[in-house]
Amino acid sequence: MENTLVFYIECSKKEVKRLKSEIEKTENDYSEMWLKGALATEETKLTMLENLLSEQQMLDRISKFTYEIESYA
């Protein structure tokens, strides 16, 4: 699951970069507003994915620690 999350995070980072570039290029106010909305959505998605990855890594560490404690008992 971790590799999949890393892949989605990288894709999301690329999309954020692309949207920021598009916002700089656009000359239409309507397009700019639409792109800023899409950027906000993508940044929220990126934050959620990064938080999910962090939680997954924490759960993996807890599981490993629990396994090590049980193996000593």
All heavy atoms as a GROMACS GRO file, in nm:
protein
  606
    1MET      N    1   0.082  -0.120   0.000
    1MET     CA    2   0.000   0.000   0.000
    1MET      C    3   0.087   0.126   0.000
    1MET      O    4   0.052   0.224  -0.062
    1MET     CB    5  -0.093   0.000   0.120
    1MET     CG    6  -0.181   0.121   0.126
    1MET     SD    7  -0.301   0.107   0.258
    1MET     CE    8  -0.384   0.260   0.241
    2GLU      N    9   0.201   0.119   0.069
    2GLU     CA   10   0.287   0.236   0.079
    2GLU      C   11   0.337   0.281  -0.059
    2GLU      O   12   0.339   0.401  -0.089
    2GLU     CB   13   0.404   0.207   0.172
    2GLU     CG   14   0.488   0.329   0.201
    2GLU     CD   15   0.593   0.304   0.308
    2GLU    OE1   16   0.567   0.226   0.401
    2GLU    OE2   17   0.700   0.363   0.294
    3ASN      N   18   0.376   0.185  -0.143
    3ASN     CA   19   0.425   0.220  -0.276
    3ASN      C   20   0.317   0.287  -0.358
    3ASN      O   21   0.343   0.381  -0.434
    3ASN     CB   22   0.478   0.096  -0.348
    3ASN     CG   23   0.607   0.046  -0.289
    3ASN    OD1   24   0.678   0.121  -0.224
    3ASN    ND2   25   0.635  -0.080  -0.308
    4THR      N   26   0.195   0.240  -0.343
    4THR     CA   27   0.082   0.299  -0.416
    4THR      C   28   0.059   0.442  -0.370
    4THR      O   29   0.038   0.532  -0.452
    4THR     CB   30  -0.046   0.215  -0.395
    4THR    OG1   31  -0.020   0.082  -0.435
    4THR    CG2   32  -0.161   0.271  -0.474
    5LEU      N   33   0.064   0.464  -0.239
    5LEU     CA   34   0.046   0.600  -0.187
    5LEU      C   35   0.156   0.693  -0.236
    5LEU      O   36   0.130   0.807  -0.272
    5LEU     CB   37   0.043   0.597  -0.034
    5LEU     CG   38  -0.085   0.544   0.030
    5LEU    CD1   39  -0.067   0.530   0.181
    5LEU    CD2   40  -0.202   0.634  -0.001
    6VAL      N   41   0.279   0.645  -0.237
    6VAL     CA   42   0.390   0.726  -0.285
    6VAL      C   43   0.368   0.764  -0.431
    6VAL      O   44   0.389   0.879  -0.471
    6VAL     CB   45   0.525   0.654  -0.266
    6VAL    CG1   46   0.638   0.727  -0.336
    6VAL    CG2   47   0.556   0.639  -0.117
    7PHE      N   48   0.320   0.668  -0.510
    7PHE     CA   49   0.292   0.695  -0.652
    7PHE      C   50   0.185   0.804  -0.665
    7PHE      O   51   0.201   0.898  -0.742
    7PHE     CB   52   0.245   0.566  -0.720
    7PHE     CG   53   0.195   0.587  -0.860
    7PHE    CD1   54   0.283   0.610  -0.964
    7PHE    CD2   55   0.059   0.586  -0.887
    7PHE    CE1   56   0.237   0.632  -1.093
    7PHE    CE2   57   0.012   0.608  -1.015
    7PHE     CZ   58   0.101   0.630  -1.118
    8TYR      N   59   0.075   0.790  -0.590
    8TYR     CA   60  -0.032   0.890  -0.598
    8TYR      C   61   0.014   1.026  -0.548
    8TYR      O   62  -0.028   1.130  -0.601
    8TYR     CB   63  -0.155   0.844  -0.520
    8TYR     CG   64  -0.234   0.736  -0.592
    8TYR    CD1   65  -0.266   0.617  -0.529
    8TYR    CD2   66  -0.276   0.754  -0.723
    8TYR    CE1   67  -0.338   0.518  -0.594
    8TYR    CE2   68  -0.348   0.656  -0.789
    8TYR     CZ   69  -0.378   0.538  -0.724
    8TYR     OH   70  -0.449   0.441  -0.790
    9ILE      N   71   0.099   1.028  -0.447
    9ILE     CA   72   0.152   1.155  -0.396
    9ILE      C   73   0.237   1.223  -0.504
    9ILE      O   74   0.224   1.344  -0.528
    9ILE     CB   75   0.233   1.133  -0.266
    9ILE    CG1   76   0.138   1.100  -0.151
    9ILE    CG2   77   0.320   1.254  -0.233
    9ILE    CD1   78   0.207   1.052  -0.025
   10GLU      N   79   0.322   1.146  -0.570
   10GLU     CA   80   0.405   1.204  -0.676
   10GLU      C   81   0.319   1.256  -0.792
   10GLU      O   82   0.346   1.364  -0.846
   10GLU     CB   83   0.507   1.102  -0.727
   10GLU     CG   84   0.614   1.067  -0.625
   10GLU     CD   85   0.689   1.188  -0.574
   10GLU    OE1   86   0.729   1.274  -0.655
   10GLU    OE2   87   0.708   1.198  -0.451
   11CYS      N   88   0.217   1.182  -0.828
   11CYS     CA   89   0.125   1.227  -0.934
   11CYS      C   90   0.055   1.356  -0.894
   11CYS      O   91   0.040   1.447  -0.975
   11CYS     CB   92   0.022   1.119  -0.966
   11CYS     SG   93   0.088   0.976  -1.050
   12SER      N   94   0.013   1.362  -0.770
   12SER     CA   95  -0.057   1.480  -0.720
   12SER      C   96   0.036   1.602  -0.718
   12SER      O   97  -0.005   1.713  -0.752
   12SER     CB   98  -0.113   1.453  -0.581
   12SER     OG   99  -0.196   1.558  -0.538
   13LYS      N  100   0.161   1.581  -0.679
   13LYS     CA  101   0.259   1.691  -0.679
   13LYS      C  102   0.279   1.744  -0.821
   13LYS      O  103   0.288   1.866  -0.842
   13LYS     CB  104   0.393   1.644  -0.622
   13LYS     CG  105   0.392   1.628  -0.473
   13LYS     CD  106   0.528   1.581  -0.422
   13LYS     CE  107   0.529   1.564  -0.272
   13LYS     NZ  108   0.658   1.515  -0.222
   14LYS      N  109   0.286   1.654  -0.918
   14LYS     CA  110   0.301   1.695  -1.058
   14LYS      C  111   0.180   1.775  -1.105
   14LYS      O  112   0.193   1.874  -1.177
   14LYS     CB  113   0.322   1.573  -1.148
   14LYS     CG  114   0.457   1.510  -1.132
   14LYS     CD  115   0.471   1.386  -1.218
   14LYS     CE  116   0.601   1.314  -1.191
   14LYS     NZ  117   0.612   1.188  -1.264
   15GLU      N  118   0.061   1.731  -1.062
   15GLU     CA  119  -0.061   1.801  -1.101
   15GLU      C  120  -0.068   1.940  -1.038
   15GLU      O  121  -0.109   2.036  -1.103
   15GLU     CB  122  -0.185   1.718  -1.062
   15GLU     CG  123  -0.316   1.779  -1.102
   15GLU     CD  124  -0.337   1.793  -1.252
   15GLU    OE1  125  -0.255   1.742  -1.332
   15GLU    OE2  126  -0.436   1.856  -1.291
   16VAL      N  127  -0.025   1.953  -0.913
   16VAL     CA  128  -0.020   2.084  -0.847
   16VAL      C  129   0.073   2.176  -0.924
   16VAL      O  130   0.040   2.292  -0.952
   16VAL     CB  131   0.023   2.071  -0.699
   16VAL    CG1  132   0.063   2.206  -0.641
   16VAL    CG2  133  -0.087   2.007  -0.616
   17LYS      N  134   0.188   2.125  -0.960
   17LYS     CA  135   0.285   2.205  -1.036
   17LYS      C  136   0.227   2.247  -1.171
   17LYS      O  137   0.241   2.362  -1.212
   17LYS     CB  138   0.413   2.122  -1.057
   17LYS     CG  139   0.525   2.198  -1.121
   17LYS     CD  140   0.651   2.113  -1.129
   17LYS     CE  141   0.763   2.190  -1.196
   17LYS     NZ  142   0.887   2.112  -1.202
   18ARG      N  143   0.160   2.153  -1.239
   18ARG     CA  144   0.099   2.183  -1.369
   18ARG      C  145  -0.009   2.290  -1.357
   18ARG      O  146  -0.014   2.385  -1.435
   18ARG     CB  147   0.040   2.056  -1.430
   18ARG     CG  148  -0.012   2.077  -1.573
   18ARG     CD  149  -0.094   1.959  -1.620
   18ARG     NE  150  -0.223   1.950  -1.556
   18ARG     CZ  151  -0.329   2.026  -1.586
   18ARG    NH1  152  -0.320   2.119  -1.677
   18ARG    NH2  153  -0.442   2.009  -1.521
   19LEU      N  154  -0.093   2.277  -1.254
   19LEU     CA  155  -0.200   2.375  -1.235
   19LEU      C  156  -0.145   2.513  -1.203
   19LEU      O  157  -0.196   2.614  -1.254
   19LEU     CB  158  -0.295   2.328  -1.124
   19LEU     CG  159  -0.387   2.212  -1.160
   19LEU    CD1  160  -0.453   2.155  -1.035
   19LEU    CD2  161  -0.491   2.254  -1.262
   20LYS      N  162  -0.040   2.520  -1.122
   20LYS     CA  163   0.021   2.649  -1.092
   20LYS      C  164   0.077   2.713  -1.219
   20LYS      O  165   0.064   2.834  -1.239
   20LYS     CB  166   0.132   2.633  -0.987
   20LYS     CG  167   0.078   2.610  -0.848
   20LYS     CD  168   0.189   2.596  -0.746
   20LYS     CE  169   0.134   2.577  -0.606
   20LYS     NZ  170   0.238   2.561  -0.505
   21SER      N  171   0.135   2.632  -1.304
   21SER     CA  172   0.188   2.681  -1.430
   21SER      C  173   0.075   2.732  -1.520
   21SER      O  174   0.088   2.837  -1.584
   21SER     CB  175   0.265   2.569  -1.501
   21SER     OG  176   0.304   2.609  -1.629
   22GLU      N  177  -0.035   2.660  -1.524
   22GLU     CA  178  -0.150   2.700  -1.606
   22GLU      C  179  -0.209   2.832  -1.555
   22GLU      O  180  -0.251   2.916  -1.634
   22GLU     CB  181  -0.258   2.591  -1.604
   22GLU     CG  182  -0.224   2.470  -1.686
   22GLU     CD  183  -0.221   2.497  -1.835
   22GLU    OE1  184  -0.309   2.570  -1.886
   22GLU    OE2  185  -0.129   2.447  -1.902
   23ILE      N  186  -0.214   2.848  -1.423
   23ILE     CA  187  -0.267   2.972  -1.365
   23ILE      C  188  -0.182   3.090  -1.407
   23ILE      O  189  -0.235   3.197  -1.441
   23ILE     CB  190  -0.275   2.961  -1.211
   23ILE    CG1  191  -0.387   2.864  -1.171
   23ILE    CG2  192  -0.298   3.098  -1.146
   23ILE    CD1  193  -0.390   2.828  -1.024
   24GLU      N  194  -0.050   3.073  -1.410
   24GLU     CA  195   0.038   3.181  -1.450
   24GLU      C  196   0.019   3.219  -1.596
   24GLU      O  197   0.032   3.335  -1.633
   24GLU     CB  198   0.184   3.142  -1.426
   24GLU     CG  199   0.221   3.134  -1.279
   24GLU     CD  200   0.363   3.084  -1.258
   24GLU    OE1  201   0.436   3.065  -1.358
   24GLU    OE2  202   0.400   3.064  -1.141
   25LYS      N  203  -0.014   3.120  -1.680
   25LYS     CA  204  -0.027   3.144  -1.824
   25LYS      C  205  -0.162   3.201  -1.866
   25LYS      O  206  -0.172   3.267  -1.968
   25LYS     CB  207  -0.005   3.014  -1.902
   25LYS     CG  208   0.135   2.963  -1.900
   25LYS     CD  209   0.145   2.845  -1.994
   25LYS     CE  210   0.206   2.727  -1.926
   25LYS     NZ  211   0.206   2.607  -2.009
   26THR      N  212  -0.266   3.172  -1.789
   26THR     CA  213  -0.401   3.208  -1.832
   26THR      C  214  -0.424   3.359  -1.830
   26THR      O  215  -0.371   3.430  -1.746
   26THR     CB  216  -0.508   3.136  -1.748
   26THR    OG1  217  -0.635   3.154  -1.809
   26THR    CG2  218  -0.515   3.190  -1.607
   27GLU      N  219  -0.503   3.403  -1.926
   27GLU     CA  220  -0.537   3.545  -1.935
   27GLU      C  221  -0.686   3.567  -1.911
   27GLU      O  222  -0.731   3.680  -1.902
   27GLU     CB  223  -0.498   3.599  -2.073
   27GLU     CG  224  -0.348   3.594  -2.096
   27GLU     CD  225  -0.310   3.640  -2.235
   27GLU    OE1  226  -0.396   3.688  -2.310
   27GLU    OE2  227  -0.191   3.627  -2.269
   28ASN      N  228  -0.759   3.460  -1.896
   28ASN     CA  229  -0.903   3.466  -1.878
   28ASN      C  230  -0.935   3.453  -1.729
   28ASN      O  231  -0.894   3.358  -1.664
   28ASN     CB  232  -0.967   3.350  -1.958
   28ASN     CG  233  -1.117   3.350  -1.950
   28ASN    OD1  234  -1.175   3.390  -1.851
   28ASN    ND2  235  -1.180   3.302  -2.056
   29ASP      N  236  -1.010   3.550  -1.674
   29ASP     CA  237  -1.043   3.548  -1.532
   29ASP      C  238  -1.124   3.425  -1.493
   29ASP      O  239  -1.104   3.367  -1.387
   29ASP     CB  240  -1.121   3.674  -1.493
   29ASP     CG  241  -1.034   3.797  -1.488
   29ASP    OD1  242  -0.910   3.782  -1.482
   29ASP    OD2  243  -1.089   3.909  -1.491
   30TYR      N  244  -1.218   3.385  -1.581
   30TYR     CA  245  -1.300   3.267  -1.552
   30TYR      C  246  -1.213   3.142  -1.545
   30TYR      O  247  -1.227   3.061  -1.454
   30TYR     CB  248  -1.410   3.251  -1.657
   30TYR     CG  249  -1.495   3.130  -1.634
   30TYR    CD1  250  -1.592   3.129  -1.534
   30TYR    CD2  251  -1.477   3.014  -1.710
   30TYR    CE1  252  -1.669   3.017  -1.511
   30TYR    CE2  253  -1.554   2.902  -1.688
   30TYR     CZ  254  -1.650   2.904  -1.588
   30TYR     OH  255  -1.726   2.793  -1.566
   31SER      N  256  -1.123   3.128  -1.641
   31SER     CA  257  -1.032   3.012  -1.642
   31SER      C  258  -0.943   3.013  -1.518
   31SER      O  259  -0.916   2.908  -1.459
   31SER     CB  260  -0.946   3.012  -1.768
   31SER     OG  261  -1.025   2.992  -1.881
   32GLU      N  262  -0.897   3.131  -1.482
   32GLU     CA  263  -0.810   3.141  -1.365
   32GLU      C  264  -0.884   3.098  -1.238
   32GLU      O  265  -0.830   3.025  -1.156
   32GLU     CB  266  -0.759   3.284  -1.349
   32GLU     CG  267  -0.660   3.300  -1.236
   32GLU     CD  268  -0.603   3.440  -1.225
   32GLU    OE1  269  -0.615   3.518  -1.320
   32GLU    OE2  270  -0.547   3.471  -1.118
   33MET      N  271  -1.010   3.141  -1.224
   33MET     CA  272  -1.088   3.100  -1.106
   33MET      C  273  -1.108   2.948  -1.106
   33MET      O  274  -1.096   2.885  -1.002
   33MET     CB  275  -1.225   3.171  -1.106
   33MET     CG  276  -1.218   3.315  -1.068
   33MET     SD  277  -1.378   3.399  -1.045
   33MET     CE  278  -1.495   3.300  -1.127
   34TRP      N  279  -1.139   2.892  -1.222
   34TRP     CA  280  -1.160   2.747  -1.231
   34TRP      C  281  -1.031   2.674  -1.195
   34TRP      O  282  -1.034   2.577  -1.120
   34TRP     CB  283  -1.205   2.711  -1.372
   34TRP     CG  284  -1.241   2.567  -1.384
   34TRP    CD1  285  -1.363   2.511  -1.360
   34TRP    CD2  286  -1.154   2.459  -1.420
   34TRP    NE1  287  -1.357   2.375  -1.379
   34TRP    CE2  288  -1.230   2.340  -1.416
   34TRP    CE3  289  -1.020   2.450  -1.454
   34TRP    CZ2  290  -1.176   2.217  -1.445
   34TRP    CZ3  291  -0.966   2.327  -1.482
   34TRP    CH2  292  -1.043   2.211  -1.479
   35LEU      N  293  -0.919   2.720  -1.248
   35LEU     CA  294  -0.791   2.657  -1.219
   35LEU      C  295  -0.752   2.669  -1.072
   35LEU      O  296  -0.698   2.575  -1.014
   35LEU     CB  297  -0.680   2.718  -1.307
   35LEU     CG  298  -0.685   2.680  -1.455
   35LEU    CD1  299  -0.592   2.770  -1.536
   35LEU    CD2  300  -0.648   2.534  -1.474
   36LYS      N  301  -0.782   2.783  -1.011
   36LYS     CA  302  -0.752   2.800  -0.869
   36LYS      C  303  -0.837   2.705  -0.784
   36LYS      O  304  -0.789   2.652  -0.684
   36LYS     CB  305  -0.774   2.945  -0.826
   36LYS     CG  306  -0.662   3.036  -0.871
   36LYS     CD  307  -0.682   3.179  -0.823
   36LYS     CE  308  -0.564   3.266  -0.866
   36LYS     NZ  309  -0.579   3.405  -0.823
   37GLY      N  310  -0.961   2.683  -0.826
   37GLY     CA  311  -1.046   2.586  -0.756
   37GLY      C  312  -0.990   2.445  -0.770
   37GLY      O  313  -0.986   2.368  -0.673
   38ALA      N  314  -0.946   2.411  -0.891
   38ALA     CA  315  -0.886   2.279  -0.916
   38ALA      C  316  -0.757   2.264  -0.836
   38ALA      O  317  -0.730   2.157  -0.781
   38ALA     CB  318  -0.861   2.260  -1.065
   39LEU      N  319  -0.679   2.372  -0.826
   39LEU     CA  320  -0.554   2.369  -0.750
   39LEU      C  321  -0.583   2.347  -0.601
   39LEU      O  322  -0.517   2.265  -0.537
   39LEU     CB  323  -0.477   2.500  -0.770
   39LEU     CG  324  -0.349   2.516  -0.689
   39LEU    CD1  325  -0.249   2.406  -0.723
   39LEU    CD2  326  -0.288   2.653  -0.713
   40ALA      N  327  -0.681   2.416  -0.547
   40ALA     CA  328  -0.716   2.399  -0.406
   40ALA      C  329  -0.760   2.255  -0.379
   40ALA      O  330  -0.721   2.196  -0.278
   40ALA     CB  331  -0.827   2.497  -0.367
   41THR      N  332  -0.837   2.199  -0.470
   41THR     CA  333  -0.882   2.060  -0.456
   41THR      C  334  -0.764   1.965  -0.459
   41THR      O  335  -0.754   1.873  -0.377
   41THR     CB  336  -0.982   2.025  -0.568
   41THR    OG1  337  -1.094   2.114  -0.559
   41THR    CG2  338  -1.029   1.882  -0.557
   42GLU      N  339  -0.673   1.987  -0.553
   42GLU     CA  340  -0.557   1.899  -0.567
   42GLU      C  341  -0.464   1.911  -0.447
   42GLU      O  342  -0.408   1.812  -0.400
   42GLU     CB  343  -0.483   1.930  -0.697
   42GLU     CG  344  -0.382   1.826  -0.736
   42GLU     CD  345  -0.443   1.690  -0.769
   42GLU    OE1  346  -0.554   1.685  -0.823
   42GLU    OE2  347  -0.377   1.589  -0.740
   43GLU      N  348  -0.446   2.032  -0.395
   43GLU     CA  349  -0.362   2.051  -0.277
   43GLU      C  350  -0.423   1.981  -0.154
   43GLU      O  351  -0.351   1.923  -0.073
   43GLU     CB  352  -0.340   2.199  -0.249
   43GLU     CG  353  -0.247   2.265  -0.348
   43GLU     CD  354  -0.234   2.414  -0.331
   43GLU    OE1  355  -0.328   2.481  -0.282
   43GLU    OE2  356  -0.128   2.467  -0.369
   44THR      N  357  -0.556   1.985  -0.144
   44THR     CA  358  -0.624   1.914  -0.035
   44THR      C  359  -0.604   1.764  -0.050
   44THR      O  360  -0.575   1.694   0.049
   44THR     CB  361  -0.775   1.948  -0.035
   44THR    OG1  362  -0.790   2.089  -0.018
   44THR    CG2  363  -0.848   1.874   0.075
   45LYS      N  364  -0.617   1.714  -0.173
   45LYS     CA  365  -0.596   1.571  -0.199
   45LYS      C  366  -0.453   1.532  -0.164
   45LYS      O  367  -0.430   1.428  -0.100
   45LYS     CB  368  -0.625   1.542  -0.346
   45LYS     CG  369  -0.603   1.399  -0.388
   45LYS     CD  370  -0.643   1.384  -0.534
   45LYS     CE  371  -0.541   1.307  -0.610
   45LYS     NZ  372  -0.573   1.298  -0.753
   46LEU      N  373  -0.356   1.614  -0.201
   46LEU     CA  374  -0.216   1.587  -0.171
   46LEU      C  375  -0.193   1.581  -0.020
   46LEU      O  376  -0.126   1.489   0.029
   46LEU     CB  377  -0.127   1.694  -0.235
   46LEU     CG  378   0.022   1.686  -0.206
   46LEU    CD1  379   0.080   1.553  -0.251
   46LEU    CD2  380   0.094   1.802  -0.275
   47THR      N  381  -0.248   1.674   0.053
   47THR     CA  382  -0.234   1.675   0.198
   47THR      C  383  -0.294   1.549   0.260
   47THR      O  384  -0.234   1.487   0.348
   47THR     CB  385  -0.302   1.800   0.258
   47THR    OG1  386  -0.239   1.916   0.204
   47THR    CG2  387  -0.291   1.802   0.410
   48MET      N  388  -0.411   1.510   0.212
   48MET     CA  389  -0.475   1.389   0.264
   48MET      C  390  -0.391   1.265   0.234
   48MET      O  391  -0.376   1.177   0.320
   48MET     CB  392  -0.616   1.374   0.205
   48MET     CG  393  -0.712   1.476   0.260
   48MET     SD  394  -0.879   1.481   0.188
   48MET     CE  395  -0.912   1.319   0.135
   49LEU      N  396  -0.335   1.256   0.115
   49LEU     CA  397  -0.251   1.142   0.079
   49LEU      C  398  -0.125   1.138   0.165
   49LEU      O  399  -0.084   1.031   0.211
   49LEU     CB  400  -0.214   1.147  -0.070
   49LEU     CG  401  -0.325   1.114  -0.168
   49LEU    CD1  402  -0.283   1.152  -0.310
   49LEU    CD2  403  -0.362   0.966  -0.160
   50GLU      N  404  -0.064   1.253   0.186
   50GLU     CA  405   0.057   1.259   0.270
   50GLU      C  406   0.025   1.219   0.414
   50GLU      O  407   0.103   1.146   0.478
   50GLU     CB  408   0.120   1.398   0.264
   50GLU     CG  409   0.185   1.428   0.131
   50GLU     CD  410   0.231   1.571   0.116
   50GLU    OE1  411   0.177   1.661   0.184
   50GLU    OE2  412   0.321   1.594   0.034
   51ASN      N  413  -0.090   1.263   0.464
   51ASN     CA  414  -0.131   1.225   0.600
   51ASN      C  415  -0.158   1.075   0.608
   51ASN      O  416  -0.122   1.010   0.707
   51ASN     CB  417  -0.255   1.303   0.644
   51ASN     CG  418  -0.226   1.448   0.671
   51ASN    OD1  419  -0.111   1.488   0.689
   51ASN    ND2  420  -0.329   1.530   0.672
   52LEU      N  421  -0.221   1.021   0.505
   52LEU     CA  422  -0.250   0.878   0.503
   52LEU      C  423  -0.121   0.796   0.500
   52LEU      O  424  -0.108   0.696   0.572
   52LEU     CB  425  -0.337   0.844   0.382
   52LEU     CG  426  -0.385   0.700   0.368
   52LEU    CD1  427  -0.466   0.658   0.490
   52LEU    CD2  428  -0.469   0.685   0.242
   53LEU      N  429  -0.024   0.840   0.422
   53LEU     CA  430   0.106   0.773   0.418
   53LEU      C  431   0.174   0.778   0.554
   53LEU      O  432   0.227   0.678   0.602
   53LEU     CB  433   0.196   0.836   0.311
   53LEU     CG  434   0.337   0.778   0.301
   53LEU    CD1  435   0.333   0.630   0.264
   53LEU    CD2  436   0.418   0.856   0.199
   54SER      N  437   0.168   0.892   0.618
   54SER     CA  438   0.229   0.908   0.751
   54SER      C  439   0.162   0.813   0.851
   54SER      O  440   0.231   0.747   0.930
   54SER     CB  441   0.215   1.052   0.797
   54SER     OG  442   0.266   1.068   0.926
   55GLU      N  443   0.030   0.805   0.847
   55GLU     CA  444  -0.041   0.715   0.937
   55GLU      C  445  -0.006   0.569   0.909
   55GLU      O  446   0.012   0.490   1.001
   55GLU     CB  447  -0.192   0.735   0.925
   55GLU     CG  448  -0.241   0.862   0.991
   55GLU     CD  449  -0.391   0.877   0.983
   55GLU    OE1  450  -0.463   0.775   0.981
   55GLU    OE2  451  -0.437   0.992   0.979
   56GLN      N  452   0.004   0.535   0.780
   56GLN     CA  453   0.038   0.398   0.742
   56GLN      C  454   0.177   0.361   0.793
   56GLN      O  455   0.198   0.252   0.845
   56GLN     CB  456   0.030   0.381   0.590
   56GLN     CG  457   0.060   0.241   0.542
   56GLN     CD  458  -0.042   0.141   0.592
   56GLN    OE1  459  -0.160   0.167   0.588
   56GLN    NE2  460   0.004   0.027   0.638
   57GLN      N  461   0.272   0.453   0.779
   57GLN     CA  462   0.407   0.428   0.828
   57GLN      C  463   0.409   0.413   0.979
   57GLN      O  464   0.480   0.328   1.033
   57GLN     CB  465   0.501   0.540   0.782
   57GLN     CG  466   0.526   0.538   0.633
   57GLN     CD  467   0.599   0.662   0.584
   57GLN    OE1  468   0.595   0.767   0.647
   57GLN    NE2  469   0.666   0.649   0.470
   58MET      N  470   0.329   0.494   1.049
   58MET     CA  471   0.322   0.485   1.194
   58MET      C  472   0.263   0.349   1.235
   58MET      O  473   0.314   0.283   1.325
   58MET     CB  474   0.236   0.597   1.251
   58MET     CG  475   0.227   0.594   1.403
   58MET     SD  476   0.117   0.719   1.470
   58MET     CE  477  -0.040   0.667   1.404
   59LEU      N  478   0.157   0.306   1.167
   59LEU     CA  479   0.097   0.176   1.198
   59LEU      C  480   0.194   0.062   1.170
   59LEU      O  481   0.198  -0.035   1.246
   59LEU     CB  482  -0.032   0.158   1.118
   59LEU     CG  483  -0.151   0.242   1.163
   59LEU    CD1  484  -0.267   0.227   1.065
   59LEU    CD2  485  -0.194   0.206   1.303
   60ASP      N  486   0.271   0.074   1.064
   60ASP     CA  487   0.371  -0.028   1.034
   60ASP      C  488   0.476  -0.037   1.145
   60ASP      O  489   0.516  -0.146   1.184
   60ASP     CB  490   0.439   0.000   0.900
   60ASP     CG  491   0.348  -0.024   0.781
   60ASP    OD1  492   0.242  -0.088   0.797
   60ASP    OD2  493   0.384   0.021   0.670
   61ARG      N  494   0.521   0.080   1.194
   61ARG     CA  495   0.619   0.081   1.303
   61ARG      C  496   0.561   0.020   1.430
   61ARG      O  497   0.627  -0.056   1.501
   61ARG     CB  498   0.669   0.223   1.329
   61ARG     CG  499   0.764   0.274   1.222
   61ARG     CD  500   0.833   0.402   1.264
   61ARG     NE  501   0.744   0.513   1.290
   61ARG     CZ  502   0.701   0.600   1.199
   61ARG    NH1  503   0.738   0.589   1.074
   61ARG    NH2  504   0.620   0.698   1.234
   62ILE      N  505   0.435   0.053   1.460
   62ILE     CA  506   0.370  -0.003   1.579
   62ILE      C  507   0.356  -0.154   1.565
   62ILE      O  508   0.382  -0.229   1.660
   62ILE     CB  509   0.232   0.064   1.603
   62ILE    CG1  510   0.252   0.208   1.648
   62ILE    CG2  511   0.150  -0.013   1.706
   62ILE    CD1  512   0.125   0.290   1.653
   63SER      N  513   0.316  -0.200   1.448
   63SER     CA  514   0.301  -0.344   1.425
   63SER      C  515   0.435  -0.415   1.441
   63SER      O  516   0.442  -0.522   1.503
   63SER     CB  517   0.246  -0.371   1.285
   63SER     OG  518   0.115  -0.322   1.275
   64LYS      N  519   0.540  -0.356   1.386
   64LYS     CA  520   0.673  -0.416   1.398
   64LYS      C  521   0.718  -0.420   1.543
   64LYS      O  522   0.770  -0.521   1.591
   64LYS     CB  523   0.773  -0.336   1.314
   64LYS     CG  524   0.912  -0.395   1.314
   64LYS     CD  525   1.006  -0.313   1.228
   64LYS     CE  526   1.147  -0.370   1.235
   64LYS     NZ  527   1.242  -0.288   1.164
   65PHE      N  528   0.694  -0.312   1.615
   65PHE     CA  529   0.731  -0.305   1.756
   65PHE      C  530   0.654  -0.410   1.836
   65PHE      O  531   0.711  -0.479   1.920
   65PHE     CB  532   0.704  -0.164   1.809
   65PHE     CG  533   0.738  -0.146   1.954
   65PHE    CD1  534   0.870  -0.144   1.995
   65PHE    CD2  535   0.638  -0.130   2.048
   65PHE    CE1  536   0.903  -0.126   2.129
   65PHE    CE2  537   0.670  -0.114   2.183
   65PHE     CZ  538   0.802  -0.111   2.223
   66THR      N  539   0.524  -0.421   1.810
   66THR     CA  540   0.441  -0.519   1.880
   66THR      C  541   0.489  -0.660   1.851
   66THR      O  542   0.498  -0.744   1.941
   66THR     CB  543   0.293  -0.504   1.839
   66THR    OG1  544   0.250  -0.371   1.865
   66THR    CG2  545   0.204  -0.600   1.912
   67TYR      N  546   0.524  -0.687   1.727
   67TYR     CA  547   0.574  -0.819   1.690
   67TYR      C  548   0.704  -0.850   1.763
   67TYR      O  549   0.724  -0.960   1.813
   67TYR     CB  550   0.596  -0.826   1.538
   67TYR     CG  551   0.658  -0.956   1.493
   67TYR    CD1  552   0.585  -1.073   1.486
   67TYR    CD2  553   0.794  -0.960   1.460
   67TYR    CE1  554   0.642  -1.191   1.445
   67TYR    CE2  555   0.853  -1.078   1.420
   67TYR     CZ  556   0.777  -1.194   1.412
   67TYR     OH  557   0.835  -1.311   1.372
   68GLU      N  558   0.793  -0.750   1.774
   68GLU     CA  559   0.920  -0.770   1.843
   68GLU      C  560   0.897  -0.797   1.992
   68GLU      O  561   0.964  -0.882   2.051
   68GLU     CB  562   1.011  -0.650   1.823
   68GLU     CG  563   1.066  -0.639   1.683
   68GLU     CD  564   1.145  -0.511   1.661
   68GLU    OE1  565   1.160  -0.429   1.753
   68GLU    OE2  566   1.194  -0.493   1.547
   69ILE      N  567   0.804  -0.727   2.052
   69ILE     CA  568   0.775  -0.748   2.194
   69ILE      C  569   0.719  -0.889   2.215
   69ILE      O  570   0.758  -0.960   2.307
   69ILE     CB  571   0.673  -0.642   2.246
   69ILE    CG1  572   0.742  -0.508   2.256
   69ILE    CG2  573   0.615  -0.684   2.382
   69ILE    CD1  574   0.651  -0.393   2.292
   70GLU      N  575   0.627  -0.930   2.126
   70GLU     CA  576   0.567  -1.064   2.138
   70GLU      C  577   0.671  -1.174   2.116
   70GLU      O  578   0.662  -1.280   2.179
   70GLU     CB  579   0.452  -1.080   2.042
   70GLU     CG  580   0.330  -0.998   2.080
   70GLU     CD  581   0.219  -1.004   1.975
   70GLU    OE1  582   0.243  -1.059   1.864
   70GLU    OE2  583   0.111  -0.952   2.004
   71SER      N  584   0.767  -1.149   2.031
   71SER     CA  585   0.868  -1.252   2.005
   71SER      C  586   0.964  -1.270   2.123
   71SER      O  587   1.024  -1.375   2.139
   71SER     CB  588   0.945  -1.222   1.877
   71SER     OG  589   1.025  -1.106   1.892
   72TYR      N  590   0.980  -1.166   2.206
   72TYR     CA  591   1.065  -1.177   2.325
   72TYR      C  592   0.994  -1.247   2.440
   72TYR      O  593   1.057  -1.299   2.530
   72TYR     CB  594   1.113  -1.039   2.373
   72TYR     CG  595   1.218  -0.980   2.284
   72TYR    CD1  596   1.197  -0.857   2.222
   72TYR    CD2  597   1.339  -1.044   2.263
   72TYR    CE1  598   1.294  -0.801   2.140
   72TYR    CE2  599   1.438  -0.990   2.181
   72TYR     CZ  600   1.414  -0.868   2.120
   72TYR     OH  601   1.509  -0.814   2.040
   73ALA      N  602   0.862  -1.245   2.437
   73ALA     CA  603   0.784  -1.302   2.549
   73ALA      C  604   0.780  -1.453   2.545
   73ALA      O  605   0.810  -1.524   2.464
   73ALA     CB  606   0.641  -1.249   2.545
   0.00000   0.00000   0.00000
